[in-house]
Structure formats: structure tokens, C-alpha cells
């Protein structure tokens, strides 16, 4: 069963200052989601239409028989109608969806999905599973693409193991080991340009004794992708849960660095040698999984912004770590920040969606509330920003916890979006509402799977069919 509401409707709002041209609701569609809501959802804009669709929604869907299976819905972004549905692949929690050209035919019509079990590549035009790679441990979050003559997908296991998988065929290229017998890591790798090569930054869980006492603290490490040698390790005070490393310029001279939160401290580390540049105390944990914090250009320079639990908006000066926390007037638990230049002055505002169902626009760095709208009962998935209807202009897409997908037209031109290439190949909507929603989902799934086995045991055939593909009842 599905319901579609189509039409261009003005969206009202309440503002401290105001936006002359706020977002306009374009269409709404209801999907039968997993009972825990939209916490396991990803959405991608299609670089070129497939089956008259311009966007794809990856989600755990309820069938007419009451089963819950992963599915990709190809959607006409102009009206919200589904043009094609693809099922039959592994995974229960999709983290990420990237649309690209795997078969080198000149058309970006293939999709790689990172999910809890591993990676799956699909041909969107035919609906065929090109390959599936199942990790030896559950994945901790989304994967990143390393381009080159033989591109790799880099993924992080919940043990801290780093996996490199060939994009062309889904075979494992190499692995850097993590910590055995550890699970529950929620983060993602990040890529760093090291000049002569590239590196991957990733969290390594603590080493504990059989009773849980920590023998070696958690660390963040940088591994050279060309040699697979660990260049440096920095110990962390706490295990980062639900935070992703941010690669940006840090320090007074703008060194390439990594910013990471361990829940109590925010640290800036120089990428080249792992030297600590600054650290600052956090009054509340950052809740940005599976995304890193956002770097925004302002009239006074760059600033790092991120939502914090339960209702904070955090800004940090990347030069010295000076931090300031503001209480949001938009409601509790913002699930992601997206940059959008509503005023056309080259300094973007940020859009947030909250767990109370509000969509808000804030100025940066002041965090003045410029506009807000009570759209749904709750958002537990992050909003997406991109050209989802192939009209060369941006749209905002939200997914609510009760299954409503809404598309909004944004009242500015593509040139007002930050960055030289504003149209993304993929926009991820997998925010985990500070980890709470997916924590419950993760525990439920693992109780059904963990019986002395690993994820690879669920695969029944080389073709990638899994016992999970037929669905299960929660």
C-alpha cells in the first residue's frame, strides 16, 4: 500500500529573522518502513535518469506478507512516483548509497550500497546484482571510494579492521586487522591526501581482558593505502561512538588535519605525523553519524559546525579549537546539518531536521533561527540535499520515522550552493538519531543472527542470495 500527495505548495514557518523565499513542498509519498522508522534509509540522486527515475531510495521495506527486506526504489523526482523496485540483496541496515559507472560503459547507472553485512553492487537499469561482498565482521558505517586505475571501496569493520574491496568485481584486495572479539563500533573511515600517496583514517577499538577491563585504550590511526603500513596512532580517552573523523585544515597555518570526537574531547590531529594540534572539552556529545561535522565558510573564516545531544548546535574554530555551544530554538536532536546559501552571498546557512519533526534554517556562525516548519511527527534520518528531479536546481528531501518521504523545492540557483560541483552522486540519509534508533535495530538483528556465527554464514550461494533476502518477521 502506498500514498502519494503531489503538488507545489507553499510551506509556512516561524522565523527570528526570515527567509524571503523559504522551501516549498513539492510532493509527499508514504513508504512501509521497518518498524523502528527511517533510521536505516539512504537516498541517492541519479546522475542520469534510469527507468524515468531521477532518485533512488534504499530502505528496509515491509512486504504485503509482513516480511522486512532491503529494497531499492527508483523514484521520479518530479512527482514521487516509483518507477522500479529492486530486491534480493543482503543487508538489513543500509548506511550509504553511491551511484557511479562500474562497468565503464559511459553511464553512471550502477549503485554500491554499504550495509551492515558488507557491500552490494547493483545495475539499476536491469536490477541485476553485479556482486556482493560479505565482511568477516559487521561494518561500522559507510564506505569511501578511492579512485584510480583500479578503484577501491574502503570499509571499516566494527572490530576496527580496514577492508579494501575492488569496485570492478567485489573481491577483497587486502585487509588491515583490527581488534578481535569486539563489536559495537559505529563510525566510518575518512580519506587523507598524503602528497605522494593517500591514507585512510579510522578508529581502532580498545583491547580488553575477558572481564571487559581496558588493556589498551581506543585509538585513531592513519594507514597508508599504498603500503598498508600504519603511519601513526593517537590514543583516545573514550571510544568514539557515532562520530566520524573530519578531514580539514587545522591550526594557525592551516595544516591538513583530522578532527575527531571521543564523546568528551574534540581533538585536532595533524595528518602528516599524528601530532596533536589542539583539543577542547565538549559539554555534550556530537551526534553526526554516519557523517563528519560540517565545515562552513563564514565572513570571518571557516568554522566547524555539528549538532549535539540533546538540543545543541556546536561551532568550533579549526585554527585553535575554541568552541561555543548554543541551545537550538528548533527542537531537540537535530540529525544532520546541510549547507545551503539562501541569501546568495557566498556564505551558506545550514538546514537541519529534528527528532520532533521540524525543518529549520540557521545562520552561521551565529546560529540565528531564520526559518522553521513543523513538517512531521519526527525525523530520525538526515535530510538530503541535491538535484533529485534532474531540473538543474536543488531540492531538499526528508524521511520521517513513520515512512513519509517529502521533497521541497529550494528557492535559489545551483550557483548559490557551496563547492564547485554541487550536485552529489549520492546523498546519504542514514543518521542514527544519536545512535539510539539503530542501536535498538542493531541489537534486534544481532540477536537473530549471533549464534556462534559470522555474517558470512548467512550467504547461501556465490550469487549473493542470503537467507535474509527472503525477509524475516521482527
C-alpha positions as CSV (number, residue, x, y, z in Angstrom):
1,X,0.0,0.0,0.0
2,X,1.3,3.5,-0.8
3,X,0.0,7.0,-0.8
4,X,1.2,9.9,-2.9
5,X,0.5,13.6,-2.5
6,X,1.6,15.7,-5.4
7,X,1.6,19.4,-5.9
8,X,3.6,22.6,-5.3
9,X,2.5,24.0,-2.0
10,X,4.0,26.9,0.0
11,X,5.4,25.9,3.3
12,X,4.8,28.2,6.2
13,X,7.2,28.8,9.0
14,X,8.1,30.8,12.0
15,X,11.3,32.9,11.9
16,X,13.5,35.0,14.1
17,X,14.7,36.9,11.1
18,X,13.1,35.4,8.0
19,X,13.7,34.0,4.6
20,X,12.2,35.8,1.7
21,X,11.8,32.6,-0.2
22,X,11.5,29.6,2.1
23,X,11.4,26.0,0.9
24,X,8.2,24.9,-1.0
25,X,6.7,21.4,-0.6
26,X,6.8,19.7,-3.9
27,X,5.4,16.2,-3.2
28,X,5.0,13.6,-0.4
29,X,5.0,9.8,-0.6
30,X,4.4,7.2,2.1
31,X,6.5,4.0,2.3
32,X,6.0,1.0,4.5
33,X,9.2,1.2,6.6
34,X,10.9,-1.0,9.1
35,X,9.1,-0.6,12.4
36,X,12.0,1.4,14.0
37,X,11.4,4.1,11.4
38,X,13.8,5.7,8.9
39,X,17.0,5.1,10.8
40,X,18.0,2.6,8.1
41,X,17.5,4.7,5.0
42,X,19.7,6.1,2.2
43,X,18.8,8.2,-0.8
44,X,20.8,9.0,-3.9
45,X,20.3,11.4,-6.8
46,X,20.8,9.7,-10.1
47,X,23.4,11.4,-12.4
48,X,21.2,10.3,-15.4
49,X,17.6,9.0,-15.5
50,X,17.0,5.3,-15.1
51,X,13.6,4.0,-16.0
52,X,12.4,7.6,-15.9
53,X,13.6,7.8,-12.3
54,X,15.9,10.6,-11.1
55,X,16.5,9.4,-7.5
56,X,16.8,6.2,-5.6
57,X,15.6,5.3,-2.1
58,X,17.4,2.4,-0.3
59,X,15.5,1.2,2.7
60,X,14.2,-1.8,4.7
61,X,10.7,-2.3,3.4
62,X,7.7,-4.2,4.7
63,X,6.1,-6.6,2.1
64,X,2.4,-7.4,1.8
65,X,3.3,-10.7,3.6
66,X,4.6,-8.8,6.6
67,X,8.2,-9.5,5.9
68,X,11.0,-7.0,6.1
69,X,13.6,-7.0,3.3
70,X,16.1,-4.5,1.9
71,X,14.9,-2.8,-1.3
72,X,15.8,0.0,-3.7
73,X,13.0,2.1,-5.1
74,X,13.7,4.1,-8.2
75,X,11.6,7.3,-8.0
76,X,10.6,10.0,-10.4
77,X,11.8,13.1,-8.5
78,X,9.3,15.4,-10.2
79,X,6.2,13.7,-8.6
80,X,7.4,10.9,-6.2
81,X,6.1,8.0,-8.2
82,X,8.0,4.7,-8.0
83,X,9.1,3.5,-11.5
84,X,11.0,0.4,-10.4
85,X,11.7,-1.7,-7.3
86,X,14.8,-3.9,-6.8
87,X,15.0,-6.6,-4.1
88,X,17.0,-9.7,-3.4
89,X,20.3,-8.4,-1.9
90,X,21.8,-8.8,1.5
91,X,21.9,-6.4,4.5
92,X,19.4,-5.1,6.9
93,X,20.9,-1.7,7.8
94,X,21.9,0.4,4.7
95,X,24.4,3.1,5.6
96,X,25.3,4.6,2.2
97,X,24.5,4.5,-1.5
98,X,26.9,5.7,-4.2
99,X,25.9,5.9,-7.9
100,X,28.7,5.5,-10.4
101,X,29.9,3.8,-13.5
102,X,31.3,0.4,-12.6
103,X,31.2,-1.3,-16.0
104,X,32.9,1.6,-17.8
105,X,30.1,1.9,-20.4
106,X,29.9,5.7,-20.0
107,X,26.7,5.6,-18.0
108,X,26.6,6.1,-14.2
109,X,23.8,3.6,-13.6
110,X,25.3,1.3,-11.1
111,X,25.0,1.6,-7.3
112,X,27.1,0.4,-4.5
113,X,25.3,0.0,-1.2
114,X,27.3,-0.2,2.1
115,X,25.2,-2.0,4.7
116,X,25.7,-3.9,8.0
117,X,26.9,-7.1,6.3
118,X,29.2,-5.6,3.6
119,X,28.9,-4.1,0.2
120,X,26.4,-4.8,-2.7
121,X,26.7,-3.6,-6.3
122,X,23.5,-3.3,-8.4
123,X,22.8,-2.5,-12.0
124,X,19.9,-0.1,-11.6
125,X,18.8,-0.4,-15.2
126,X,18.4,-4.2,-15.2
127,X,18.0,-4.8,-11.4
128,X,20.8,-7.4,-11.5
129,X,23.1,-7.9,-8.6
130,X,26.6,-7.4,-10.0
131,X,28.4,-8.6,-6.9
132,X,28.1,-8.9,-3.2
133,X,31.0,-8.8,-0.7
134,X,30.3,-10.0,2.8
135,X,32.7,-8.8,5.5
136,X,34.1,-11.1,8.2
137,X,32.7,-8.6,10.8
138,X,29.8,-6.3,10.6
139,X,30.6,-2.9,9.1
140,X,30.8,0.1,11.4
141,X,29.3,2.6,8.9
142,X,29.5,3.9,5.3
143,X,32.4,3.1,2.9
144,X,34.5,5.5,0.9
145,X,35.7,5.4,-2.7
146,X,39.3,5.5,-3.7
147,X,39.6,6.4,-7.3
148,X,42.4,5.3,-9.6
149,X,43.2,2.7,-12.4
150,X,41.6,0.0,-10.3
151,X,39.2,1.8,-7.8
152,X,38.7,0.5,-4.3
153,X,35.9,0.7,-1.8
154,X,37.3,1.2,1.7
155,X,35.2,0.0,4.6
156,X,35.6,-0.3,8.3
157,X,34.6,-3.3,10.3
158,X,33.2,-3.0,13.8
159,X,36.4,-4.6,15.0
160,X,38.4,-1.7,13.5
161,X,39.6,-3.8,10.6
162,X,40.1,-1.9,7.4
163,X,38.8,-3.6,4.2
164,X,39.7,-2.7,0.6
165,X,37.4,-4.2,-2.0
166,X,37.8,-3.9,-5.7
167,X,35.0,-1.9,-7.2
168,X,35.1,-3.8,-10.5
169,X,34.2,-7.2,-9.1
170,X,33.7,-7.0,-5.4
171,X,36.7,-9.2,-4.4
172,X,38.7,-8.4,-1.3
173,X,42.0,-6.7,-2.2
174,X,43.5,-6.5,1.3
175,X,42.7,-6.2,5.0
176,X,44.4,-4.3,7.8
177,X,43.5,-6.2,11.0
178,X,41.5,-4.7,13.9
179,X,40.8,-5.9,17.4
180,X,39.3,-9.4,17.7
181,X,36.2,-10.1,19.7
182,X,35.0,-6.5,19.6
183,X,31.6,-5.3,18.3
184,X,29.6,-2.2,18.6
185,X,31.8,0.3,16.8
186,X,29.7,3.0,14.9
187,X,31.9,5.2,12.8
188,X,33.4,5.4,9.3
189,X,36.8,5.7,7.6
190,X,38.0,9.0,6.1
191,X,40.5,9.6,3.3
192,X,43.5,11.9,3.6
193,X,45.8,13.1,0.8
194,X,49.4,12.5,1.9
195,X,51.0,14.0,-1.1
196,X,52.8,11.0,-2.6
197,X,50.0,8.7,-1.6
198,X,46.7,8.5,0.2
199,X,45.8,7.3,3.6
200,X,42.7,6.2,5.5
201,X,41.9,7.5,9.0
202,X,39.9,5.1,11.2
203,X,39.1,4.4,14.8
204,X,40.6,1.3,16.5
205,X,38.6,-0.1,19.4
206,X,40.2,-0.8,22.8
207,X,41.8,-4.1,23.7
208,X,40.1,-5.6,26.8
209,X,40.5,-8.6,29.0
210,X,37.8,-11.2,29.3
211,X,36.1,-9.2,32.0
212,X,36.0,-6.0,30.0
213,X,38.8,-4.1,31.6
214,X,40.7,-2.0,29.1
215,X,44.2,-3.1,28.5
216,X,44.9,-0.8,25.5
217,X,42.8,2.3,25.1
218,X,40.9,3.1,21.8
219,X,43.0,4.8,19.1
220,X,42.7,6.7,15.9
221,X,45.2,5.6,13.3
222,X,46.3,6.5,9.8
223,X,47.1,3.7,7.4
224,X,49.0,4.4,4.1
225,X,46.9,2.9,1.3
226,X,49.9,2.1,-0.9
227,X,51.9,0.2,1.7
228,X,49.1,-0.7,4.3
229,X,51.6,0.5,7.0
230,X,50.2,2.4,10.0
231,X,51.9,5.8,9.9
232,X,50.8,6.8,13.4
233,X,48.3,6.1,16.2
234,X,46.9,8.5,18.7
235,X,45.2,7.2,21.9
236,X,41.7,8.4,22.7
237,X,40.2,8.9,26.1
238,X,37.0,7.3,25.2
239,X,35.8,5.1,22.3
240,X,34.1,7.3,19.7
241,X,30.5,6.1,19.3
242,X,28.6,7.6,16.4
243,X,31.2,10.1,15.3
244,X,33.1,10.2,12.0
245,X,36.6,11.7,11.5
246,X,36.6,15.1,9.7
247,X,39.5,15.9,7.3
248,X,40.0,19.6,7.1
249,X,42.6,22.4,7.6
250,X,43.5,22.9,11.3
251,X,45.9,25.0,13.3
252,X,47.1,28.6,12.8
253,X,48.8,27.8,9.5
254,X,46.1,25.5,8.1
255,X,47.8,22.1,8.2
256,X,45.9,19.2,6.8
257,X,44.4,17.6,9.8
258,X,41.8,15.2,11.3
259,X,39.2,16.4,13.8
260,X,37.6,13.6,15.9
261,X,35.4,13.5,18.9
262,X,35.7,10.8,21.6
263,X,32.5,12.0,23.3
264,X,34.3,14.1,26.0
265,X,37.0,15.8,23.9
266,X,37.3,17.2,20.4
267,X,40.8,16.6,19.0
268,X,42.6,18.0,16.0
269,X,45.5,15.9,14.8
270,X,48.0,16.8,12.1
271,X,47.5,14.3,9.3
272,X,51.2,14.0,8.3
273,X,52.6,12.9,11.6
274,X,49.8,12.5,14.1
275,X,50.8,15.5,16.2
276,X,48.1,16.9,18.4
277,X,47.3,20.5,17.3
278,X,44.5,21.3,19.8
279,X,41.8,19.7,22.0
280,X,38.7,21.1,23.6
281,X,36.2,19.8,26.1
282,X,32.7,19.0,24.9
283,X,29.7,19.7,27.1
284,X,27.5,17.3,25.2
285,X,28.3,14.6,22.6
286,X,28.3,15.3,18.9
287,X,25.6,13.3,17.1
288,X,26.6,13.3,13.4
289,X,26.8,9.6,12.5
290,X,27.3,8.5,9.7
291,X,28.6,11.9,8.7
292,X,31.5,14.0,9.8
293,X,30.9,17.5,11.2
294,X,30.4,20.2,8.6
295,X,32.9,22.9,7.6
296,X,31.2,26.2,6.5
297,X,32.7,29.4,5.1
298,X,31.7,32.5,7.0
299,X,32.7,36.2,6.7
300,X,35.3,35.6,9.5
301,X,36.7,32.4,8.0
302,X,35.9,28.7,8.2
303,X,34.1,27.2,11.1
304,X,33.2,23.6,12.1
305,X,29.5,23.1,13.0
306,X,27.7,20.0,14.3
307,X,24.6,19.1,16.2
308,X,25.0,17.8,19.7
309,X,22.7,15.8,22.0
310,X,20.1,16.7,23.1
311,X,19.4,20.1,21.6
312,X,22.7,21.8,21.0
313,X,24.4,23.5,18.0
314,X,28.2,23.5,18.2
315,X,30.7,25.6,16.4
316,X,34.5,25.2,16.6
317,X,37.3,27.4,15.3
318,X,39.5,24.9,13.3
319,X,42.5,27.2,14.0
320,X,42.6,26.9,17.7
321,X,39.7,24.6,18.9
322,X,37.7,27.5,20.5
323,X,34.2,26.1,20.9
324,X,30.8,27.6,21.6
325,X,27.6,25.7,22.2
326,X,24.2,27.2,21.5
327,X,20.8,25.8,22.5
328,X,18.7,25.2,19.5
329,X,15.3,27.0,19.3
330,X,14.3,24.5,16.7
331,X,13.7,21.5,19.0
332,X,15.7,18.5,20.2
333,X,18.1,16.3,18.4
334,X,19.0,17.7,15.1
335,X,20.0,14.8,12.9
336,X,22.2,16.5,10.3
337,X,23.4,19.8,9.1
338,X,23.4,20.6,5.4
339,X,24.8,23.8,3.8
340,X,22.5,26.0,1.6
341,X,23.1,29.6,0.6
342,X,19.6,31.1,0.8
343,X,20.8,34.7,0.6
344,X,23.2,34.2,-2.3
345,X,26.1,35.9,-0.6
346,X,28.6,33.1,-0.8
347,X,28.2,32.2,2.9
348,X,25.8,29.4,3.4
349,X,23.2,28.9,6.0
350,X,22.6,25.4,7.4
351,X,19.4,23.2,7.2
352,X,18.6,20.8,10.0
353,X,15.8,18.3,10.6
354,X,15.0,17.4,14.2
355,X,13.6,14.4,16.1
356,X,10.5,16.4,16.8
357,X,9.7,16.7,13.0
358,X,10.8,20.3,12.4
359,X,12.9,21.6,9.5
360,X,15.0,24.6,10.3
361,X,17.3,27.1,8.7
362,X,20.1,28.7,10.9
363,X,22.6,31.3,10.1
364,X,26.3,30.6,10.6
365,X,28.2,31.3,12.8
366,X,25.5,33.0,15.0
367,X,23.0,30.1,14.7
368,X,20.1,32.6,14.5
369,X,16.9,30.8,13.6
370,X,15.9,32.1,10.2
371,X,13.0,29.8,9.5
372,X,11.4,26.6,10.9
373,X,8.5,24.4,9.9
374,X,6.8,21.6,11.8
375,X,6.6,19.0,9.0
376,X,6.2,15.6,10.5
377,X,6.0,13.8,13.8
378,X,9.7,13.0,13.9
379,X,12.8,12.7,11.7
380,X,15.3,10.0,12.6
381,X,17.0,10.1,9.2
382,X,19.1,13.0,8.0
383,X,17.8,15.3,5.2
384,X,19.3,15.1,1.8
385,X,20.3,18.0,-0.5
386,X,20.8,17.6,-4.2
387,X,19.2,17.7,-7.7
388,X,16.7,14.9,-7.2
389,X,14.5,15.7,-10.2
390,X,17.1,16.5,-12.8
391,X,16.0,20.1,-13.2
392,X,19.5,21.6,-12.6
393,X,18.2,23.1,-9.3
394,X,18.4,21.8,-5.7
395,X,15.8,20.0,-3.7
396,X,15.6,19.0,0.0
397,X,14.4,15.5,0.7
398,X,13.4,14.3,4.2
399,X,12.3,10.9,5.5
400,X,10.2,10.8,8.7
401,X,10.1,7.9,11.2
402,X,6.5,7.0,10.1
403,X,7.5,6.5,6.4
404,X,6.7,9.8,4.8
405,X,9.2,11.0,2.1
406,X,8.8,14.7,1.3
407,X,10.6,16.7,-1.4
408,X,10.9,20.5,-1.2
409,X,12.0,22.9,-3.9
410,X,14.7,25.3,-2.7
411,X,14.5,28.9,-3.9
412,X,18.0,29.5,-5.2
413,X,20.1,28.6,-8.1
414,X,22.7,25.9,-8.2
415,X,25.4,28.5,-8.2
416,X,24.5,29.5,-4.7
417,X,25.3,26.1,-3.3
418,X,28.8,25.8,-1.9
419,X,31.5,24.0,-3.8
420,X,32.5,23.8,-7.5
421,X,30.3,20.7,-8.2
422,X,27.3,21.0,-6.0
423,X,25.3,18.1,-7.5
424,X,26.2,15.0,-5.5
425,X,26.3,11.5,-6.9
426,X,24.8,10.3,-3.7
427,X,23.3,11.9,-0.6
428,X,23.0,9.7,2.4
429,X,20.1,9.7,4.8
430,X,21.3,7.3,7.4
431,X,21.7,9.4,10.5
432,X,21.1,7.3,13.6
433,X,19.5,9.8,15.9
434,X,22.5,9.8,18.2
435,X,22.7,6.0,17.7
436,X,19.5,5.3,19.7
437,X,17.2,4.2,16.9
438,X,19.8,1.9,15.2
439,X,21.1,0.7,18.5
440,X,17.7,-1.0,19.1
441,X,17.6,-2.2,15.5
442,X,21.2,-3.5,15.6
443,X,20.5,-5.4,18.8
444,X,17.4,-7.0,17.4
445,X,19.1,-8.1,14.2
446,X,22.1,-9.5,16.0
447,X,20.1,-11.4,18.4
448,X,18.6,-13.2,15.4
449,X,22.0,-13.7,13.8
450,X,24.6,-14.2,16.5
451,X,24.5,-17.9,17.3
452,X,28.2,-18.5,17.2
453,X,28.4,-17.5,13.5
454,X,29.6,-14.5,11.5
455,X,27.9,-12.5,8.7
456,X,29.4,-14.7,6.0
457,X,27.5,-17.7,7.3
458,X,24.2,-16.2,6.1
459,X,25.3,-16.3,2.4
460,X,24.0,-19.4,0.7
461,X,25.3,-19.1,-2.8
462,X,28.1,-17.4,-4.8
463,X,25.4,-15.4,-6.5
464,X,24.9,-13.5,-3.3
465,X,21.4,-14.8,-2.2
466,X,21.1,-14.7,1.5
467,X,18.7,-16.2,3.9
468,X,17.9,-12.6,4.8
469,X,16.9,-11.8,1.2
470,X,13.6,-13.6,1.7
471,X,12.8,-11.4,4.6
472,X,12.0,-12.1,8.2
473,X,9.4,-11.1,10.8
474,X,10.6,-8.9,13.6
